[in-house]
Amino acid sequence: MKIIEDSGFWSDLKIIRSHLEPLAIAANVTQSDFARLDVVLLTLANLFFTFSNPEIEATVRIGIHESLEKRWKKADQPVFLLAVVFNPYIRTRCFHPNSPFKLMRGLWPLVKKTFRRFFDQDPDSAFRQSFANYIAGVGSWSDEAMSLRELKELATAEKSHVNLVSLWREHDTGLDNGPNGIVKLAMRILSIVANSAGTERLFSKFGIVHTKHRNRMHHEQTRKIVLVKSDVEERHGRPAQTRNKRKFQDDESTSPHDDPDPFSSLTSNSVTTHSDSTTTGEPDQSTEEGIDEEPIPEFVDLIQGLVQEVDEVEAHGDDADEEPDPVPVDEPLTRAESLIFLSGVLDTRRN
């Protein structure tokens, strides 16, 4: 009761909530079925901005920024950056004014290298000209020519999102290079999902349909049932789940008529507690007077401990399993400035 009555406890709890809420939102966004690479990068940019607030404890700000920096250095940076560029609603608008990726000459090396990785050929001059027009938003790659406003209005009316892969597929002529090479590259990058949450949910639905009581069901029938269920949930949403709330009352105010289970008081815990106290003869130490209050750690000390534990786990766990640099080493990128994470790459200032 002393902790609950302490006003400092609630103020600290409010601070903890302000720190955990943006992290929880970012986790939900990046674990969704439509978490493209551009969504992930923009979510990290939003986290960088949120934890740049000078009102936040300096230890928390530094810890979050260092964690984001470490993850970004291990990411396939060219693919993430191009995912943002090939979002026609963004293109290069979100990049920092001083970033080299704001201009064509800074983006072209990334495009050239990534196109070679995916399609085992170099982009030709027609590809380069088409990409320059896309960056400038002119010609066949203008907002009007790509029907961006119309697609956005249709998605808003259906309470859905614009499928960027389908948007680019409307411009696909089937050629692998030339002006259509930009379409092939955009479709390939925007088709990448940065998590396995969708696959895990799908296998979970398979397990719900194909149970031990229906173990003779053919796998094709199971797949069709799950597809229909997933389509219904996507169109109409998941059904609301209601849970009966437990009612906690004092023993003196309860009666056998109010209790749906008159034998609920005869629990195993109560019997065990009574037998232990009678057999040992020792006094009950669960009273309030017998409990020694432990000192409550400061919030800053708690954050420092969590940051230290995360660093230790990442140092011993991720470094041994993951490659330090997923970018091919045959032609290293000149990206010294791009490693200054979101503060030097994306414009994290709010308009």
Sequence and secondary structure as in RCSB ss.txt:
>XXXX:A:sequence
MKIIEDSGFWSDLKIIRSHLEPLAIAANVTQSDFARLDVVLLTLANLFFTFSNPEIEATVRIGIHESLEKRWKKA
DQPVFLLAVVFNPYIRTRCFHPNSPFKLMRGLWPLVKKTFRRFFDQDPDSAFRQSFANYIAGVGSWSDEAMSLRE
LKELATAEKSHVNLVSLWREHDTGLDNGPNGIVKLAMRILSIVANSAGTERLFSKFGIVHTKHRNRMHHEQTRKI
VLVKSDVEERHGRPAQTRNKRKFQDDESTSPHDDPDPFSSLTSNSVTTHSDSTTTGEPDQSTEEGIDEEPIPEFV
DLIQGLVQEVDEVEAHGDDADEEPDPVPVDEPLTRAESLIFLSGVLDTRRN
>XXXX:A:secstr
 HHHH HHHHHHHHHHHHHHHHHHHHHHHHTSTT BHHHHHHHHHHHHHHTT TTS HHHHHHHHHHHHHHHHHS
 HHHHHHHHHT TTTTTTTB TT GGGSHHHHHHHHHHHHHHHHSS   HHHHHHHHHHHHT GGGSTTTTTHHH
HHHHHHHTT    HHHHHHTT  S SSGGGHHHHHHHHHHT BS SHHHHHHHHHHHHHS GGGTTS HHHHHHH
HHHHHHHHHHH              TTT  TTT S TTTTS HHHHHHHHHHHHH    TTSGGG        HH
HHHHHHHHHHHHHIIIIIHHHS S  S SSS    TTTTSHHHHSB  S  
